[in-house]
Amino acid sequence: MTEVVQWNAHELSVRIHRGDISCLEVMQAYLARIHALNPRFNAIVSLADDDVLLAQASARDDELARGQSRGWMHGMPQAIKDMAAVTGFPATQGSPLLKDAMPGADCVVAARMKAAGSIVIGKTNTPELGLGSNTFNTVFGSTHNAWDDTVSAGGSSGGAAVALAQRLLPVADGSDFMGSLRNPAAWNHVFGMRPSQGRVPTGPGADVWLAQLSTEGPMARTVADLARLLEIQSGYDPRLPLSLGASFSATGVDGHAESLNGLRIGWLGDLDGYLAVEPGILEVCQGALARMQRHGAIVTPTPLGFEPELLWDCWLAWRRALVGPRVAALLALSDGAPEARVHIKPEALWEYEHSLNMRASELLKASQTRTRFYHHLLGMLNAFDVIALPVTQVWPFPIEQRWPQRIGERAMDTYHRWMEVTIYATLGGLPAISVPAGFHSTRTWPMGLQLLGRPQGDHALLRVAAAYEAVSADLLARAPG
């Protein structure tokens, strides 16, 4: 049964529907893997009882026996990121103040994956409130990197990435605000995609108009699986009026080396030295670009052409405006009791405190900066088919460390400054994908290359990723011990 967990999700789906293997056998194989490895990596939390899950798998087999399939994910085990609401499981968001919070309804993405036939087995671990690209919290503890359990898994979809890399799940969902799908994918040698703004409806939550910087999306070990999961997750929902009306289809997302011929890639690197980047990262990413160059891609180093400090100030304003009220709502749960602050991590309180005196004019100014940058990106994406950057500025760091205080000689002035490279796709609402780029020269640590596509160009971007996959079989074949 060990072989079962090694199949990619498409192969698993085909074999289930063809009758080669039962949903019950699939569940047994995955539960055996989870019980063997999850205590070491702590990727999946709030795991349901085996008896309950095995009974659900048997019920899926009964449906197939009657000629009924719910969809592509029929019988697949799925753990949902702990930031999302799923009935029957606590939505702790990694916060001790929410450890017993039981949602009354599924969020849009969970409902869609359930409707496609998946069996929710539990949740995947996340940092407290999803803040910071390091998956640890006081409710469940730390998630360890799939390749080296002494270092961080990244975040905030760290549990999802590790579960995927260690074959505890066939595919995984996550969400991305400041690289939360991209960073852990890079550090665990899988694919992670931040879809175009509005492609995957997030929520519904307290606000459906302003809170558009975060989006849910897919993770997978192959680009085809990534596209199929995105197809399930995407689509308009009237409760979320800014969700995109056009449906996304995974059809035609296939990889051919010939597709790289003539592809124009704008390589931003470290933004001419503006971004602090640890040694070796740029070189690994350039190695991934060289793979595409060998098949005809045209890689051109290019400046960002927009003042990056303005974008950082814009980012801070947007982030405080969106995160501050979330922390305020937590404090309100305890009627503002002083002891509630003890149960909220300092980084979240920092966001909250900086949001208290924020004026509407500051957010409007940040929105105008974001608008100018979006129009600038449109110009860049007329000159290039995709824009490329590193996914992260540092290698995975020790599991005990909250966040990197320095990169080389540069001190990090906030808890998330070391993740600055991820903000450009977010501010532009662009689709962005992390593809496995290579490894540290002396350690087992993976690194990813970030590719940004045109607005609502998810399909085209996935085709580029699939072409890269086609010329990187040797690299992608590597799996963690």
Secondary structure, 3 states (H helix, E strand, C coil): CHHHHHCCHHHHHHHHHHCCCCHHHHHHHHHHHHHHHHHHHCCEECCCCHHHHHHHHHHHHHHHHCCCCCCCCCCCEEEEECCCCCCCCCCCCCCHHHCCCCCCCCCHHHHHHHHCCCEEEEEECCCHHHCCCCCEECCCEECECCCCCCEECCCCCHHHHHHHHCCCCCCEEEEECCCCCHHHHHHHCCEEEECCCCCCCCCCCCCCCCCCCCEEEEEECCHHHHHHHHHHHCCCECCECCCCCCCCCCCCCCCCHHHHCCCEEEECCCCCCCCCCCCCHHHHHHHHHHHHHCCCCEEEECCCCCCHHHHHHHHHHHHHHHHHHHHHHHHHHCCCCHHHHHHCCHHHHHHHHHHCCCCHHHHHHHHHHHHHHHHHHHHHHHHCCEEEEECCCCCCCECCCCCCCEECCEECCCCCHHHHHHHHHHHHCCCEEEEEEEECCCCCCEEEEEEECCCCCHHHHHHHHHHHHHCCHHHHCCCCC
